[in-house]
């Protein structure tokens, strides 16, 4: 059963998820006003419900979430909007849930990527590129750079994976 705090967080995140998923799937963009509203709401919710400790927990969650996604952004695996969104969600969920949420988001994103590649018929090409990236991580090998496909249907709306992963994570891990 969800705790009262988890219910409040879910009450906030579910409508946000609907808006983010719609924008990310339709336009492949996550509007900054939604991200900023999430960040401010996360800080406010945690300050009100947890006092100074809650506020610090919220800031720590924001920073850790930003760092995790920024590393993926550097390798070209995430867009800047995804980094900002996960940092804002980190302010909502707090530092203790960032790592479990990150794992759930990666798994959710992987499932979304699998469905996207199968639907678009580019599974073999995608797996070859994944292999090239993994080889590029080895010492002495260069990381390949891939351009963003002109057909946006071949990109992954990762904002959907982030918001759905956060909702799943709160339901599973929040105490």
Buried (B, 14 or more C-beta within 10 A) or exposed (E): EEEEBBEBBBEBBEEBBEBBBEBBEEEBEBBEEBBEBBBEBBBBBBBEBBEEEBBBBBBBBBBBBBEBBBEBBEEBBBBEBBBBBBBBBBBBBBBBBBBBBBEBBBEBBEEBBEEBBEEBEBEEEBEEEEEBBEEEEEEEEEEEEEEEEEEEEBBBBBBBBBBBBBBBBBEEBBE
